[in-house]
Amino acid sequence: EDDASSSSSSSEVSHGSHFTDDEVYVFQSDVQEIHDDERQFFGILTNTKTGTTLIPGDFIKITRRGHPDYTGKIEYMFLDKATQKKKVCVSVYQLASDIPLLNRCKVVGDNAQQLHGHGKPSAFHEGRREHVQLMLSKKYQQFKEQPNNSKIYGVPRIHINKKVSLWFPKKNMNFKDIERKTSGRDVFFCRYRYDKHKKELIRIDGHMDRPMDST
């Protein structure tokens, strides 16, 4: 499913029974540009126990009980004024090898992957460190600025101390070259959005020819 509706996991960020979320997770840098009666937006989230911080654009792990973790790109962070709960809005990514039958999907918008031999469509072959972005239902939209294909999680569901490096290769890059540039490194890559209902993999036009920390 595109819904990670499971309850919080024992593998979540540990914050000790005598600590509350308010004591462990602290928002800073109030975002004044967004006016919302139900939410107060922030630019920095800090775990006071570990000293680690997150900002919009960071990629982090998200726990799912009984299922492989997701990776999330932080789009927004906010305090829900009614419940006083700290939350993050993320675009959601999943390791391709964790999704059954992904190789049966139709590849859209990627000539390098679609054509093989004499113009015949080729099957999708996932990379060892490949993620796909999950296309999500509009039912997850909760506020005006929320991007398409994003979802909201409570702060305790994210691994604030486990950031992820995710690279979006240029559209026409050779697959073997992509594999070579991520092999043996703590870097993952993402080429496609995954539409579960249409059984399609839609090419993302990345703008980088190497991972961020590559020389």
C-alpha positions in Angstrom: 0.0 0.0 0.0 1.0 3.6 -0.3 -0.1 4.0 3.3 2.3 3.5 6.2 -0.6 3.5 8.7 1.1 1.2 11.2 1.6 2.2 14.8 5.0 3.4 16.1 7.8 0.9 16.2 10.2 -0.2 18.9 13.0 0.7 16.5 12.0 4.4 16.5 14.2 7.1 17.9 14.7 6.1 21.5 13.9 8.9 24.0 13.7 7.2 27.4 10.6 6.7 29.4 11.2 9.8 31.6 11.5 12.2 28.7 8.6 13.7 26.8 8.7 14.6 23.1 8.6 18.2 24.0 11.8 17.8 26.0 13.6 15.8 23.3 12.5 17.3 20.0 12.8 21.1 19.7 11.7 23.3 16.8 13.6 26.5 15.9 13.6 29.1 13.2 9.9 30.0 12.9 8.9 30.2 9.2 7.0 33.5 9.1 6.2 33.3 5.3 3.6 30.6 5.8 0.3 31.6 7.4 -1.8 28.7 8.6 -4.4 28.9 11.4 -3.9 25.2 12.3 -0.1 24.9 12.0 3.0 26.7 13.0 5.9 26.0 10.6 9.6 25.8 11.5 12.9 25.5 9.6 15.0 23.4 12.1 14.3 20.4 14.2 16.8 19.3 16.9 17.1 16.2 19.0 18.4 17.6 22.2 19.7 14.2 23.4 21.9 13.5 20.4 22.4 17.1 19.2 21.4 16.1 15.6 19.4 18.5 13.5 17.1 18.3 10.5 16.1 21.0 7.9 13.8 20.9 4.9 15.5 19.0 2.0 17.1 16.4 4.3 16.4 12.7 3.7 15.7 10.6 6.7 14.5 7.1 7.7 10.9 6.5 8.7 9.9 3.5 10.7 7.1 1.1 9.8 6.2 -1.8 12.1 6.5 -5.1 10.4 7.6 -3.6 7.1 10.9 -2.2 5.7 11.5 1.4 6.5 10.7 4.2 4.1 13.0 7.1 3.3 11.5 10.6 3.4 12.6 13.9 2.0 11.5 16.6 4.5 9.3 19.2 2.8 7.9 21.0 5.8 8.1 20.7 9.6 5.3 22.1 11.8 3.6 22.1 15.2 -0.1 21.1 15.1 -1.7 23.8 17.1 -4.7 21.8 18.2 -2.8 18.8 19.5 0.6 20.4 20.2 2.2 17.5 18.3 5.4 18.0 16.3 5.0 16.7 12.7 7.0 16.5 9.4 5.6 16.5 5.9 7.8 14.2 3.6 8.0 12.9 0.1 8.2 9.2 0.4 10.7 6.8 -1.1 11.2 3.1 -0.9 14.0 0.7 -1.7 13.1 -0.9 -5.1 14.0 -4.4 -3.9 11.4 -4.1 -1.1 8.5 -3.8 -3.6 7.2 -7.0 -5.1 6.8 -7.4 -8.9 8.3 -4.0 -9.7 10.0 -5.5 -12.7 6.5 -6.0 -14.3 5.8 -2.2 -14.4 5.7 -0.2 -17.6 8.6 2.2 -17.9 7.4 5.7 -18.9 9.6 8.6 -20.2 12.9 6.8 -20.3 14.1 5.8 -23.7 17.4 4.4 -22.4 15.4 1.9 -20.2 12.4 1.3 -22.5 14.2 0.3 -25.7 16.4 -2.8 -26.0 17.7 -4.4 -29.1 15.4 -3.7 -32.1 13.2 -1.2 -30.3 11.5 -3.7 -28.0 10.5 -2.6 -24.5 12.8 -4.0 -21.9 11.9 -5.1 -18.4 12.8 -2.8 -15.5 16.0 -3.9 -13.8 16.5 -2.4 -10.4 19.9 -1.3 -9.1 21.4 -2.6 -5.9 21.0 0.7 -4.2 17.9 2.0 -6.1 14.9 3.7 -4.5 11.7 4.8 -6.2 9.4 7.7 -5.1 5.9 6.5 -4.2 3.0 8.3 -5.8 0.4 8.9 -3.1 -3.3 9.5 -2.9 -4.5 13.1 -2.6 -6.3 12.0 0.6 -3.1 12.7 2.4 -3.2 16.4 1.5 -3.9 18.3 4.7 -2.8 21.9 4.0 -2.5 24.3 1.1 1.3 24.3 0.6 1.6 20.5 1.0 3.3 19.1 -2.2 1.7 16.3 -4.2 2.9 12.8 -3.3 3.7 13.7 0.3 2.6 12.4 3.7 2.6 13.6 7.3 4.2 11.7 10.1 4.6 12.4 13.8 8.2 13.3 14.8 8.8 10.1 16.8 8.3 8.0 13.6 11.4 9.5 12.0 15.1 8.5 12.6 16.4 12.0 13.2 19.9 10.6 13.6 19.8 8.5 10.4 20.1 10.8 7.4 20.2 9.2 4.0 22.1 10.3 0.8 19.8 10.0 -2.2 21.0 10.9 -5.7 18.7 11.7 -8.7 20.8 10.9 -11.8 20.4 12.8 -15.1 17.8 11.3 -17.3 20.1 9.9 -20.0 22.9 8.5 -17.8 24.0 5.0 -18.5 22.7 2.6 -15.9 26.1 0.9 -15.4 27.7 4.3 -14.8 25.0 5.0 -12.1 25.7 1.7 -10.5 29.5 2.3 -10.5 29.2 5.7 -8.9 27.1 4.3 -6.0 28.9 0.9 -5.6 30.5 0.4 -2.2 29.3 3.7 -0.8 26.6 4.8 1.5 24.7 6.5 -1.3 21.4 5.5 -2.9 19.9 6.7 -6.2 16.4 7.3 -7.5 15.3 7.2 -11.2 11.6 6.7 -11.1 8.2 7.6 -9.5 6.2 4.5 -8.8 2.5 4.5 -9.6 1.2 1.4 -8.0 -2.3 1.6 -9.4 -1.3 2.1 -13.0 1.7 -0.3 -12.6 4.0 2.4 -14.1 7.5 3.7 -13.4 7.8 7.3 -14.5 11.3 8.7 -15.1 12.4 11.5 -12.9 14.6 14.0 -14.8 17.5 14.5 -12.3 20.0 17.3 -12.7 23.1 15.7 -11.4 25.8 13.5 -13.0 27.2 12.3 -9.7 26.2 12.1 -6.1 26.5 15.2 -4.0 29.6 14.1 -2.0 31.4 12.7 -5.1 34.5 14.4 -6.3 
